[in-house]
Amino acid sequence: MGIFNRIFKVGQAEAHAVVDKLEDPIKMTEQGIRDLKKDLDKSLQALAEVKAMAIRSKKDLMTNKEMAKNYEQKAILLIQKTEKGELDPAEADRLATEALTRKEEAVAEASRAQTEVDRFETNIASLDKNIKKLKSTIVSYENELRTLKARARVSSATQKINKQLSGIDSTGTVSMLEKMKEKVAQQEAMSEAYGEIAMDSRSIDDEIDDVLSENSVKATNSLEELKARLKQQ
């Protein structure tokens, strides 16, 4: 294996390692975001359920408050009827006592409903705080994921370009150009070699024809003229 092949293999292994390192965080972040969104859905559902219970408790509170007020008003009316002589005092006391008893029951129910309302309001505030934090975390992770993907694309593209420019990539443009240069040089050398072989294989007739060719005669005449001028000097 040549040195460049070894370098290419090392570069290929490093490239795979880099890609692996980049892909894992992306997949882990994507899974983390999916899990957080599931948690967010559950939290929103829980918030809706708690709000529904709070609404029912508030209605119970208002209803029992109204009932307590009505029973007290009824007890007052019963006493007033006795004072006007419209109702037997003993019967009025019995009914008024019954009304006040139910008033106290309504007050107790109102107190219980108020306690539930307070507890549900606390739960709602806590859930709402956690949901806002969860939403913020999801947005943060999604932004981080977009940045990570962009960095992975840039890193991959840069790595590919650098590999081609360094000549390590056997499939790159630089490598192709080098191979083309080698091929052209080999073809030129072969052409020159065939030319020399052709010259060596000329016949005597070819050599005579070359000597007697017009260009050869002109060259001979020029040579004689030059020699004559040199003798006169």
N, CA and C of each residue as an Amber inpcrd file, in Angstrom:
protein
   699
   0.8530000  -1.1980000   0.0000000   0.0000000   0.0000000   0.0000000
   0.8890000   1.2490000   0.0000000   0.6430000   2.1730000  -0.9390000
   1.4430000   3.3750000  -1.0500000   1.1770000   4.3300000   0.0780000
   2.0860000   5.3290000   0.1930000   1.9550000   6.3030000   1.2830000
   0.6660000   7.0890000   1.1860000   0.2590000   7.4290000  -0.0890000
  -0.9650000   8.2180000  -0.2420000  -2.2060000   7.3940000   0.0940000
  -2.1350000   6.0900000  -0.2390000  -3.2720000   5.2360000   0.1280000
  -3.4180000   5.1380000   1.6350000  -2.2360000   5.0300000   2.3160000
  -2.3000000   4.9610000   3.7780000  -2.8500000   6.2550000   4.3610000
  -2.3770000   7.3950000   3.7920000  -2.8740000   8.6920000   4.2830000
  -4.3730000   8.7970000   4.0460000  -4.8130000   8.3020000   2.8510000
  -6.2380000   8.3720000   2.5400000  -7.0500000   7.5420000   3.5270000
  -6.5480000   6.3490000   3.8510000  -7.2670000   5.4840000   4.7950000
  -7.3700000   6.1390000   6.1650000  -6.2490000   6.7700000   6.5920000
  -6.2690000   7.4570000   7.8920000  -7.2740000   8.5960000   7.8690000
  -7.2430000   9.3940000   6.7620000  -8.1900000  10.5020000   6.6360000
  -9.6220000  10.0260000   6.6100000  -9.8510000   8.8760000   5.9280000
 -11.2010000   8.3230000   5.8510000 -11.6870000   7.8970000   7.2390000
 -10.8110000   7.2500000   8.0000000 -11.1740000   6.8190000   9.3500000
 -11.4820000   8.0130000  10.2410000 -10.6340000   9.0570000  10.1360000
 -10.8660000  10.2550000  10.9470000 -12.1750000  10.9260000  10.5560000
 -12.4660000  10.9140000   9.2440000 -13.7200000  11.5250000   8.7800000
 -14.9120000  10.7940000   9.3580000 -14.8520000   9.4780000   9.3540000
 -15.9580000   8.7030000   9.9290000 -16.1040000   8.9920000  11.4170000
 -14.9720000   9.1200000  12.1040000 -15.0210000   9.4030000  13.5450000
 -15.6660000  10.7480000  13.7970000 -15.3040000  11.7540000  12.9760000
 -15.8820000  13.0910000  13.1410000 -17.3800000  13.0520000  12.8990000
 -17.7920000  12.3580000  11.8170000 -19.2200000  12.2650000  11.5060000
 -19.9600000  11.5730000  12.6390000 -19.3670000  10.4890000  13.1650000
 -20.0080000   9.7790000  14.2780000 -20.2070000  10.7030000  15.4740000
 -19.1460000  11.4830000  15.7740000 -19.2260000  12.3780000  16.9250000
 -20.3090000  13.4330000  16.7340000 -20.5270000  13.8540000  15.4750000
 -21.5230000  14.8730000  15.2160000 -22.9260000  14.2870000  15.1670000
 -23.0720000  13.0710000  14.6120000 -24.3940000  12.4800000  14.4650000
 -24.9840000  12.1010000  15.8170000 -24.1600000  11.5670000  16.7250000
 -24.6850000  11.1260000  18.0110000 -25.3420000  12.2500000  18.8020000
 -24.6640000  13.4060000  18.9660000 -25.3230000  14.5060000  19.6810000
 -26.6090000  14.9460000  19.0080000 -26.6490000  14.9200000  17.6830000
 -27.8620000  15.3250000  16.9680000 -29.0040000  14.3740000  17.3010000
 -28.7260000  13.0730000  17.2100000 -29.7720000  12.0860000  17.5030000
 -30.1950000  12.1620000  18.9670000 -29.2060000  12.3400000  19.8600000
 -29.5280000  12.4200000  21.2820000 -30.3690000  13.6560000  21.5880000
 -30.0100000  14.7860000  20.9400000 -30.7840000  16.0080000  21.1630000
 -32.1910000  15.8650000  20.6220000 -32.3250000  15.2530000  19.4270000
 -33.6590000  15.0440000  18.8480000 -34.5240000  14.1800000  19.7630000
 -33.9140000  13.1080000  20.3060000 -34.6600000  12.2340000  21.2090000
 -35.0320000  12.9800000  22.4950000 -34.0820000  13.7790000  22.9870000
 -34.3500000  14.5600000  24.1930000 -35.5090000  15.5280000  24.0000000
 -35.5520000  16.1660000  22.8310000 -36.6510000  17.1090000  22.5360000
 -37.9850000  16.3640000  22.4410000 -37.9570000  15.1870000  21.8060000
 -39.2080000  14.4000000  21.7220000 -39.7030000  14.0170000  23.1230000
 -38.7720000  13.6070000  23.9870000 -39.1480000  13.2340000  25.3570000
 -39.7090000  14.4380000  26.1220000 -39.0570000  15.5950000  25.9390000
 -39.5280000  16.8000000  26.6350000 -40.9160000  17.2100000  26.1520000
 -41.1750000  17.0440000  24.8570000 -42.5010000  17.4040000  24.3250000
 -43.5780000  16.4580000  24.8620000 -43.2140000  15.1920000  25.0540000
 -44.1610000  14.2630000  25.6790000 -44.4560000  14.6990000  27.1110000
 -43.3950000  15.0710000  27.8360000 -43.5780000  15.5620000  29.2120000
 -44.4320000  16.8260000  29.2260000 -44.2260000  17.6830000  28.2170000
 -45.0030000  18.9250000  28.1360000 -46.4860000  18.6150000  27.9100000
 -46.7700000  17.6650000  27.0260000 -48.1720000  17.2810000  26.7870000
 -48.8230000  16.7570000  28.0730000 -48.0880000  15.9070000  28.7960000
 -48.6190000  15.3700000  30.0510000 -48.8480000  16.4850000  31.0780000
 -47.9100000  17.4240000  31.1240000 -48.0330000  18.5290000  32.0750000
 -49.2300000  19.4150000  31.7300000 -49.4290000  19.6690000  30.4220000
 -50.5700000  20.4820000  30.0000000 -51.8890000  19.7810000  30.3340000
 -51.9050000  18.4540000  30.1430000 -53.1070000  17.6940000  30.4800000
 -53.3780000  17.7470000  31.9840000 -52.3100000  17.6050000  32.7890000
 -52.4580000  17.6760000  34.2440000 -52.9330000  19.0540000  34.6710000
 -52.4000000  20.1000000  34.0260000 -52.8100000  21.4690000  34.3470000
 -54.2970000  21.6710000  34.0580000 -54.7330000  21.1360000  32.8990000
 -56.1500000  21.2740000  32.5430000 -57.0360000  20.5600000  33.5690000
 -56.6030000  19.3740000  34.0140000 -57.3930000  18.6170000  35.0040000
 -57.4600000  19.3510000  36.3360000 -56.3360000  19.9010000  36.7740000
 -56.3150000  20.6300000  38.0520000 -57.1570000  21.8930000  37.9610000
 -57.0800000  22.5790000  36.8060000 -57.8980000  23.7820000  36.6360000
 -59.3860000  23.4320000  36.6600000 -59.7330000  22.2890000  36.0540000
 -61.1320000  21.8480000  36.0650000 -61.5950000  21.5840000  37.4950000
 -60.7640000  20.9360000  38.3130000 -61.1210000  20.6700000  39.7180000
 -61.2200000  21.9740000  40.5040000 -60.3330000  22.9360000  40.1790000
 -60.3810000  24.2330000  40.8660000 -61.6860000  24.9500000  40.5380000
 -62.1050000  24.8570000  39.2730000 -63.3660000  25.5120000  38.8690000
 -64.5570000  24.8940000  39.6130000 -64.5620000  23.5410000  39.7050000
 -65.6500000  22.8770000  40.4320000 -65.6400000  23.2560000  41.9060000
 -64.4640000  23.3230000  42.5050000 -64.3710000  23.7000000  43.9250000
 -64.8490000  25.1310000  44.1490000 -64.5340000  26.0340000  43.2210000
 -65.0020000  27.4240000  43.3460000 -66.5170000  27.4870000  43.2480000
 -67.0820000  26.6550000  42.3480000 -68.5370000  26.6270000  42.2380000
 -69.1750000  26.0880000  43.5390000 -68.5450000  25.0350000  44.1100000
 -69.0340000  24.4900000  45.3870000 -68.9430000  25.5440000  46.4810000
 -67.8650000  26.2830000  46.4830000 -67.6770000  27.3380000  47.4860000
 -68.7790000  28.3800000  47.3860000 -69.0140000  28.8560000  46.1780000
 -70.0410000  29.8690000  45.9710000 -71.4300000  29.3310000  46.3220000
 -71.6910000  28.0620000  45.9160000 -73.0050000  27.4580000  46.1900000
 -73.2500000  27.3340000  47.6900000 -72.2590000  26.8390000  48.4190000
 -72.4210000  26.6520000  49.8730000 -72.5000000  27.9790000  50.6110000
 -71.7810000  28.9750000  50.1510000 -71.8920000  30.3040000  50.7500000
 -73.3190000  30.8480000  50.5820000 -73.8350000  30.6380000  49.3580000
 -75.1980000  31.1100000  49.0810000 -76.2300000  30.3450000  49.9190000
 -76.0020000  28.9990000  50.0660000 -76.9080000  28.1830000  50.8660000
 -76.8900000  28.6300000  52.3260000 -75.7140000  28.8900000  52.8700000
 -75.5950000  29.3380000  54.2700000 -76.3370000  30.6460000  54.4710000
 -76.1830000  31.5420000  53.5280000 -76.8730000  32.8410000  53.6120000
 -78.3870000  32.6600000  53.5620000 -78.8490000  31.7720000  52.6820000
 -80.3050000  31.5460000  52.5530000 -80.9000000  30.9120000  53.8260000
 -80.1860000  29.9110000  54.3830000 -80.7050000  29.2670000  55.5970000
 -80.7610000  30.2510000  56.7710000 -79.7830000  31.0870000  56.8700000
 -79.8030000  32.0980000  57.9310000 -80.9780000  33.0520000  57.7280000
 -81.2110000  33.4520000  56.4770000 -82.3380000  34.3350000  56.1630000
 -83.6740000  33.6580000  56.5080000 -83.7570000  32.3310000  56.2450000
 -84.9820000  31.5950000  56.5600000 -85.2210000  31.5360000  58.0830000
 -84.1620000  31.3410000  58.8470000 -84.2880000  31.3130000  60.3100000
 -84.8010000  32.6480000  60.8240000 -84.3060000  33.7340000  60.2400000
 -84.7590000  35.0780000  60.6330000 -86.2440000  35.2620000  60.3250000
 -86.6850000  34.8020000  59.1550000 -88.0920000  34.9230000  58.7620000
 -89.0020000  34.1210000  59.7060000 -88.5370000  32.9370000  60.1110000
 -89.3230000  32.1040000  61.0260000 -89.5150000  32.8130000  62.3670000
 -88.4500000  33.4140000  62.8860000 -88.5430000  34.1540000  64.1620000
 -89.4640000  35.3540000  64.0190000 -89.3690000  36.0350000  62.8830000
 -90.2290000  37.2030000  62.6630000 -91.7080000  36.7980000  62.6090000
 -91.9840000  35.6270000  62.0030000 -93.3670000  35.1550000  61.9460000
 -93.8980000  34.8570000  63.3520000 -93.0240000  34.3300000  64.2130000
 -93.4300000  34.0590000  65.5930000 -93.7450000  35.3510000  66.3090000
 -92.9370000  36.3530000  66.1240000 -93.1420000  37.6370000  66.7700000
 -94.4490000  38.2810000  66.3140000 -94.8290000  38.0250000  65.0640000
 -96.0810000  38.5810000  64.5350000 -97.2890000  37.7060000  64.9000000
 -97.0420000  36.5620000  65.5650000 -98.1200000  35.6710000  65.9560000
 -98.6200000  34.8160000  64.8140000 -97.8250000  34.7240000  63.7520000
 -98.2430000  33.9540000  62.5790000 -97.7990000  32.4930000  62.6640000
 -96.9650000  32.1910000  63.6340000 -96.4410000  30.8270000  63.7090000
 -96.2470000  30.4370000  65.1610000 -96.5440000  29.1870000  65.4410000
 -96.3660000  28.6890000  66.8040000 -94.9150000  28.7970000  67.1990000
 -94.6040000  29.3550000  68.3910000 -93.1970000  29.5420000  68.7780000
 -92.3910000  28.2500000  68.8150000 -93.0060000  27.2010000  69.3320000
 -92.2600000  25.9380000  69.3990000 -91.9260000  25.4110000  68.0080000
 -92.9060000  25.4950000  67.0960000 -92.6660000  25.0330000  65.7220000
 -91.6440000  25.9280000  65.0080000 -91.7760000  27.2370000  65.3180000
 -90.8200000  28.1860000  64.7140000 -89.4010000  27.8950000  65.1890000
 -89.2530000  27.6110000  66.4990000 -87.9120000  27.3020000  67.0160000
 -87.3440000  26.0250000  66.3860000 -88.2690000  25.0310000  66.2520000
 -87.7870000  23.7670000  65.6490000 -87.2970000  23.9770000  64.2120000
 -88.1080000  24.7130000  63.4250000 -87.7170000  24.9380000  62.0130000
 -86.4980000  25.8560000  61.8980000 -86.4630000  26.8810000  62.7750000
 -85.3120000  27.8050000  62.7260000 -84.0230000  27.0880000  63.1190000
 -84.1570000  26.2100000  64.1490000 -82.9650000  25.4330000  64.5480000
 -82.4900000  24.5340000  63.4150000 -83.4740000  23.9020000  62.7430000
 -83.1150000  23.0440000  61.5870000 -82.4330000  23.8590000  60.4820000
 -82.9290000  25.0610000  60.2330000 -82.3560000  25.9250000  59.1950000
 -80.9220000  26.3360000  59.5510000 -80.7420000  26.6780000  60.8490000
 -79.3960000  27.0920000  61.2800000 -78.4160000  25.9080000  61.2450000
 -78.9360000  24.6940000  61.5250000 -78.0660000  23.5120000  61.4240000
 -77.5610000  23.3210000  59.9940000 -78.5230000  23.4560000  59.0480000
 -78.1160000  23.3090000  57.6310000 -77.2160000  24.4660000  57.1840000
 -77.4430000  25.6250000  57.8180000 -76.5340000  26.7430000  57.5030000
 -75.0950000  26.4070000  57.9050000 -74.9660000  25.8020000  59.1220000
 -73.6270000  25.4450000  59.5930000 -72.9960000  24.3680000  58.7100000
 -73.8300000  23.4280000  58.2330000 -73.3010000  22.4110000  57.3050000
 -72.8050000  23.0580000  56.0140000 -73.5760000  24.0510000  55.5230000
 -73.1610000  24.7490000  54.2970000 -71.8750000  25.5350000  54.5240000
 -71.7640000  26.1340000  55.7180000 -70.5270000  26.8770000  56.0480000
 -69.3280000  25.9330000  56.0720000 -69.5600000  24.7210000  56.6490000
 -68.4660000  23.7420000  56.7050000 -68.0620000  23.2950000  55.3020000
 -69.0670000  23.0780000  54.4470000 -68.7710000  22.6830000  53.0590000
 -68.0420000  23.8000000  52.3110000 -68.4540000  25.0440000  52.5960000
 -67.7880000  26.1950000  51.9720000 -66.3290000  26.2770000  52.4100000
 -66.1010000  25.9890000  53.7070000 -64.7270000  26.0100000  54.2160000
 -63.8830000  24.9280000  53.5460000 -64.5010000  23.7170000  53.4040000
 -63.7800000  22.6260000  52.7320000 -63.4740000  23.0050000  51.2770000
 -64.4760000  23.6010000  50.6130000 -64.2760000  24.0100000  49.2210000
 -63.1900000  25.0840000  49.1120000 -63.1440000  25.9940000  50.0700000
 -62.1180000  27.0460000  50.0530000 -60.7140000  26.4400000  50.1880000
 -60.6190000  25.4120000  51.0880000 -59.3290000  24.7290000  51.2470000
 -58.8880000  24.0670000  49.9310000 -59.8500000  23.4300000  49.2480000
 -59.5210000  22.7930000  47.9660000 -59.1160000  23.8310000  46.9160000
 -59.8440000  24.9310000  46.8990000 -59.5180000  25.9980000  45.9370000
 -58.0890000  26.4910000  46.1660000 -57.7370000  26.7170000  47.4520000
 -56.3800000  27.1940000  47.7610000 -55.3260000  26.1680000  47.3210000
 -55.6130000  24.8660000  47.6030000 -54.6380000  23.8310000  47.2160000
 -54.5080000  23.7310000  45.6960000 -55.6550000  23.7910000  45.0070000
 -55.5970000  23.7050000  43.5410000 -54.8960000  24.9170000  42.9320000
 -55.1240000  26.0820000  43.5090000 -54.4450000  27.2880000  42.9980000
 -52.9250000  27.1580000  43.1460000 -52.5040000  26.5750000  44.2870000
 -51.0580000  26.3460000  44.4970000 -50.5240000  25.3560000  43.4570000
 -51.2970000  24.2680000  43.2300000 -50.8770000  23.2850000  42.2300000
 -50.8040000  23.9030000  40.8360000 -51.7890000  24.7460000  40.5160000
 -51.8120000  25.3960000  39.1920000 -50.5900000  26.2910000  39.0100000
 -50.2670000  27.0510000  40.0440000 -49.1040000  27.9430000  39.9510000
 -47.8210000  27.1500000  39.7470000 -47.7070000  26.0110000  40.4880000
 -46.5090000  25.1860000  40.3590000 -46.4090000  24.5560000  38.9730000
 -47.5470000  24.0010000  38.4970000 -47.5510000  23.3870000  37.1630000
 -47.2710000  24.4200000  36.0840000 -47.8770000  25.5910000  36.2200000
 -47.6720000  26.6460000  35.2190000 -46.2050000  27.0610000  35.1570000
 -45.5700000  27.1380000  36.3310000 -44.1430000  27.4950000  36.3750000
 -43.2950000  26.4300000  35.6870000 -43.6000000  25.1450000  35.9820000
 -42.8320000  24.0550000  35.3640000 -43.0560000  23.9920000  33.8570000
 -44.2910000  24.2570000  33.4180000 -44.5980000  24.2240000  31.9750000
 -43.8400000  25.3250000  31.2390000 -43.8070000  26.5150000  31.8260000
 -43.0520000  27.6110000  31.1930000 -41.5690000  27.2630000  31.0940000
 -41.0480000  26.6650000  32.1580000 -39.6350000  26.2740000  32.1450000
 -39.3850000  25.1840000  31.1100000 -40.3410000  24.2420000  31.0000000
 -40.2130000  23.1590000  30.0280000 -40.2490000  23.7000000  28.6030000
 -41.1740000  24.6290000  28.3480000 -41.2540000  25.2440000  27.0170000
 -39.9570000  25.9650000  26.6680000 -39.4180000  26.6870000  27.6420000
 -38.1630000  27.4060000  27.4150000 -37.0260000  26.4350000  27.1140000
 -37.0070000  25.3140000  27.8510000 -35.9580000  24.3080000  27.6230000
 -36.0700000  23.7070000  26.2240000 -37.3020000  23.4190000  25.8030000
 -37.5160000  22.8500000  24.4600000 -37.0370000  23.8240000  23.3810000
 -37.3930000  25.0940000  23.5360000 -36.9520000  26.1060000  22.5570000
 -35.4240000  26.1850000  22.5290000 -34.8160000  26.1340000  23.7190000
 -33.3530000  26.1910000  23.8010000 -32.7180000  24.9920000  23.0980000
 -33.2700000  23.8050000  23.3500000 -32.7360000  22.5950000  22.7130000
 -32.9310000  22.6180000  21.2050000 -34.0900000  23.1210000  20.7690000
 -34.3440000  23.1870000  19.3170000 -33.3570000  24.1480000  18.6460000
 -33.0740000  25.2730000  19.2990000 -32.0850000  26.2050000  18.7520000
 -30.7030000  25.5600000  18.7110000 -30.3790000  24.8330000  19.7990000
 -29.0820000  24.1580000  19.8430000 -28.9720000  23.0980000  18.7520000
 -30.0880000  22.4120000  18.5100000 -30.0990000  21.3760000  17.4810000
 -29.8830000  21.9830000  16.1000000 -30.5610000  23.1100000  15.8230000
 -30.3670000  23.7700000  14.5270000 -28.9130000  24.1820000  14.3500000
 -28.3140000  24.7180000  15.4080000 -26.9100000  25.1260000  15.3340000
 -26.0080000  23.9170000  15.1030000 -26.3170000  22.8260000  15.7920000
 -25.5050000  21.6200000  15.6690000 -25.5800000  21.0480000  14.2520000
 -26.7750000  21.0340000  13.6910000 -26.9350000  20.5290000  12.3190000
 -26.1780000  21.4070000  11.3230000 -26.2740000  22.7260000  11.5200000
 -25.5640000  23.6490000  10.6290000 -24.0580000  23.4230000  10.7280000
 -23.5610000  23.2570000  11.9690000 -22.1230000  23.0090000  12.1520000
 -21.7070000  21.7000000  11.5010000 -22.5690000  20.6900000  11.5770000
 -22.2540000  19.3890000  10.9740000 -22.1590000  19.5130000   9.4610000
 -23.1120000  20.2790000   8.8690000 -23.0760000  20.4590000   7.4110000
 -21.8200000  21.2110000   6.9880000 -21.5070000  22.2910000   7.7190000
 -20.3250000  23.0940000   7.3740000 -19.0600000  22.2590000   7.5490000
 -18.9840000  21.5030000   8.6440000 -17.8110000  20.6730000   8.9050000
 -17.6280000  19.6240000   7.8240000 -18.7380000  18.9910000   7.4090000
 -18.6620000  17.9610000   6.3760000 -18.2040000  18.5480000   5.0510000
 -18.7980000  19.7250000   4.6980000 -18.4270000  20.3550000   3.4270000
 -16.9730000  20.8050000   3.4570000 -16.5610000  21.4030000   4.5760000
 -15.1730000  21.8760000   4.6910000 -14.1920000  20.7140000   4.6380000
 -14.5540000  19.6420000   5.3110000 -13.6820000  18.4660000   5.3070000
 -13.5150000  17.9110000   3.8940000 -14.6090000  17.8820000   3.1450000
 -14.5590000  17.3710000   1.7710000 -13.6760000  18.2460000   0.8920000
 -13.8530000  19.5740000   1.0330000 -13.0550000  20.5060000   0.2270000
 -11.5800000  20.3920000   0.5860000 -11.2720000  20.3770000   1.8860000
  -9.8760000  20.2880000   2.3180000  -9.2330000  18.9850000   1.8660000
 -10.0090000  17.9290000   1.8900000  -9.4750000  16.6350000   1.4640000
  -9.1330000  16.6580000  -0.0170000 -10.0000000  17.2990000  -0.8120000
  -9.7230000  17.3860000  -2.2390000  -8.5040000  18.2550000  -2.5050000
  -8.4340000  19.4090000  -1.7920000  -7.3080000  20.3250000  -2.0060000
  -5.9900000  19.7080000  -1.5590000  -6.0330000  18.8740000  -0.5360000
  -4.8070000  18.2560000  -0.0420000  -4.3380000  17.1190000  -0.9300000
  -5.2140000  16.6840000  -1.8690000  -4.8270000  15.6060000  -2.7680000
  -4.9740000  14.2390000  -2.1640000  -5.5120000  14.1480000  -0.9220000
  -5.6650000  12.8430000  -0.2810000  -6.8340000  12.0800000  -0.8800000
  -7.8290000  12.7860000  -1.3290000  -9.0210000  12.1370000  -1.8670000
  -8.7170000  11.6000000  -3.2630000  -8.7130000  10.2910000  -3.4220000
  -8.3830000   9.6800000  -4.7100000  -9.4610000   9.9400000  -5.7460000
 -10.6160000  10.3660000  -5.3340000 -11.6970000  10.6390000  -6.2810000
 -11.8500000  12.1350000  -6.5310000 -10.9690000  12.9730000  -5.9530000
 -11.0920000  14.4170000  -6.0680000 -10.5910000  14.9410000  -7.3980000
 -10.8930000  16.2320000  -7.6540000 -10.5160000  16.8670000  -8.9200000
  -9.0090000  16.9490000  -9.0710000  -8.3210000  17.2970000  -7.9630000
  -6.8590000  17.4090000  -8.0250000  -6.2380000  16.0780000  -8.4170000
  -6.7400000  15.0230000  -7.8250000  -6.2060000  13.6990000  -8.1410000
  -6.4700000  13.3470000  -9.5940000  -7.6570000  13.6980000 -10.0840000
  -7.9940000  13.4220000 -11.4810000  -7.0750000  14.1950000 -12.4260000
  -6.7910000  15.4480000 -12.0810000  -5.8890000  16.2520000 -12.9160000
  -4.4900000  15.6500000 -12.9490000  -3.9990000  15.2030000 -11.8000000
  -2.6800000  14.5890000 -11.7350000  -2.6270000  13.3320000 -12.5870000
  -3.6780000  12.5500000 -12.5290000  -3.7240000  11.3360000 -13.3530000
  -3.7670000  11.6830000 -14.8330000  -4.5090000  12.7590000 -15.1740000
  -4.5910000  13.1930000 -16.5760000  -3.2380000  13.6640000 -17.0720000
  -2.5120000  14.4370000 -16.2310000  -1.1690000  14.9060000 -16.6100000
  -0.2480000  13.7190000 -16.8650000  -0.3150000  12.7390000 -16.0120000
   0.5330000  11.5500000 -16.1520000   0.2220000  10.8120000 -17.4410000
  -1.0620000  10.7400000 -17.7620000  -1.4810000  10.0410000 -18.9730000
  -0.9920000  10.7810000 -20.2170000  -1.1530000  12.1300000 -20.2240000
  -0.7230000  12.9330000 -21.3700000   0.7990000  12.8300000 -21.5480000
   1.5400000  12.9110000 -20.4320000   2.9980000  12.8000000 -20.4940000
   3.4180000  11.4450000 -21.0560000   2.7300000  10.4040000 -20.6690000
   3.0320000   9.0610000 -21.1610000   2.7470000   8.9690000 -22.6580000
   1.6170000   9.5770000 -23.0890000   1.2800000   9.5660000 -24.5140000
   2.3100000  10.3410000 -25.3230000   2.7660000  11.4800000 -24.8070000
   3.7850000  12.2700000 -25.5190000   5.0980000  11.4900000 -25.6150000
   5.4660000  10.8060000 -24.5370000   6.6990000  10.0060000 -24.5600000
   6.5870000   8.8650000 -25.5640000   5.4440000   8.2300000 -25.6200000
   5.2340000   7.1440000 -26.5690000   5.2930000   7.6690000 -28.0000000
   4.6890000   8.8540000 -28.2240000   4.7150000   9.4360000 -29.5690000
   6.1380000   9.7250000 -30.0160000   6.9380000  10.2730000 -29.0810000
   8.3460000  10.5710000 -29.3940000   9.1300000   9.2870000 -29.6710000
   8.8310000   8.2590000 -28.8870000   9.5200000   6.9810000 -29.0850000
   9.1980000   6.3790000 -30.4470000   7.9340000   6.4410000 -30.8210000
   7.5500000   5.9240000 -32.1380000   8.2200000   6.7250000 -33.2490000
   8.3760000   8.0610000 -33.0230000   9.0520000   8.9000000 -34.0160000
  10.4860000   8.4750000 -34.2110000  11.2010000   8.2030000 -33.0970000
  12.5910000   7.7650000 -33.2080000  12.6930000   6.4180000 -33.9150000
  11.7650000   5.5420000 -33.6120000  11.7640000   4.2280000 -34.2790000
  11.5370000   4.4070000 -35.7820000  10.6530000   5.3370000 -36.1430000
  10.3730000   5.5740000 -37.5600000  11.6050000   6.1060000 -38.2780000
  12.3690000   7.0080000 -37.5940000  13.5910000   7.5600000 -38.2060000
  14.6210000   6.4570000 -38.4180000  14.7470000   5.5790000 -37.4390000
  15.7320000   4.4990000 -37.5580000  15.3870000   3.5200000 -38.6620000
  14.1430000   3.4140000 -39.0100000  13.7480000   2.4120000 -39.9980000
  13.6760000   2.9770000 -41.4220000  14.2310000   4.2020000 -41.6550000
  14.1880000   4.7340000 -43.0250000  15.1420000   3.9670000 -43.9480000
  14.7520000   3.9080000 -45.2030000  15.5990000   3.2160000 -46.2060000
  16.6410000   4.1700000 -46.7770000  17.6110000   3.6370000 -47.5290000
  18.6320000   4.4550000 -48.2100000  17.9630000   5.4240000 -49.1590000
  16.9770000   4.9490000 -49.8680000  16.2660000   5.8280000 -50.8020000
  15.6540000   7.0110000 -50.0750000  15.1220000   6.7520000 -48.8690000
  14.5310000   7.8640000 -48.0960000  15.5960000   8.8850000 -47.7310000
  16.8010000   8.3690000 -47.3470000  17.8690000   9.2910000 -46.9710000
  18.3340000  10.1140000 -48.1740000  18.4760000   9.4500000 -49.3560000
  18.9010000  10.1620000 -50.5730000  17.8760000  11.2270000 -50.9360000
  16.6150000  10.8600000 -50.8600000  15.5670000  11.8240000 -51.2040000
  15.6050000  13.0150000 -50.2660000  15.8960000  12.7690000 -49.0020000
  15.9810000  13.8840000 -48.0530000  17.1270000  14.8200000 -48.3990000
  18.3000000  14.2080000 -48.7420000  19.4800000  15.0270000 -49.0710000
  19.2390000  15.8610000 -50.3040000  18.5650000  15.2970000 -51.2860000
  18.3390000  15.9900000 -52.5570000  17.0710000  16.8430000 -52.5440000
  16.4270000  16.8940000 -51.4220000  15.1980000  17.7060000 -51.3730000
  15.5380000  19.1780000 -51.4980000  14.5910000  19.9920000 -51.8970000
  14.8100000  21.4080000 -52.1600000  15.3910000  22.1270000 -50.9490000
  14.8920000  21.8400000 -49.8180000  15.3950000  22.4980000 -48.6010000
  16.8470000  22.1160000 -48.3510000  17.1620000  20.8310000 -48.6220000
  18.5270000  20.3830000 -48.3870000  19.4950000  21.0650000 -49.3420000
  19.0710000  21.2170000 -50.6120000  19.9320000  21.8850000 -51.6160000
  20.1510000  23.3340000 -51.2180000  19.1020000  23.9990000 -50.8100000
  19.2430000  25.4000000 -50.4030000  20.2010000  25.5220000 -49.2270000
  20.1130000  24.6150000 -48.3040000  21.0060000  24.6600000 -47.1430000
  22.4480000  24.4480000 -47.5660000  22.6560000  23.5380000 -48.5170000
  24.0250000  23.2770000 -49.0030000  24.6020000  24.5140000 -49.6880000
  23.8010000  25.1460000 -50.5370000  24.2490000  26.3540000 -51.2270000
  24.5750000  27.4530000 -50.2330000  23.7500000  27.6150000 -49.2520000
  23.9970000  28.6530000 -48.2390000  25.2930000  28.3780000 -47.5030000
  25.5640000  27.1100000 -47.2670000  26.7980000  26.7480000 -46.5790000
  28.0130000  27.0910000 -47.4220000  27.9440000  26.8360000 -48.7410000
  29.0700000  27.1390000 -49.6260000  29.3030000  28.6320000 -49.7040000
  28.2150000  29.4080000 -49.7650000  28.3500000  30.8610000 -49.8160000
  29.0050000  31.3920000 -48.5420000  28.6190000  30.8120000 -47.4240000
  29.2070000  31.2530000 -46.1530000  30.7000000  30.9470000 -46.1040000
  31.0880000  29.7620000 -46.5800000  32.5170000  29.4130000 -46.6010000
  33.3050000  30.3640000 -47.4940000  32.7050000  30.7460000 -48.6350000
  33.3890000  31.6530000 -49.5730000  33.6200000  33.0090000 -48.9460000
  32.6420000  33.5050000 -48.2220000  32.7800000  34.8120000 -47.5690000
  33.8520000  34.7720000 -46.4960000  33.9220000  33.7020000 -45.8160000
  34.9240000  33.5850000 -44.7510000  36.3320000  33.5750000 -45.3160000
  36.5570000  32.9680000 -46.4930000  37.8850000  32.9420000 -47.1130000
  38.3080000  34.3170000 -47.5580000  37.3410000  35.1600000 -47.9870000
  37.6720000  36.5070000 -48.4670000  38.0290000  37.4490000 -47.3250000
  37.6820000  37.1440000 -46.1620000  37.9470000  38.0270000 -45.0160000
  39.3880000  37.8710000 -44.5180000
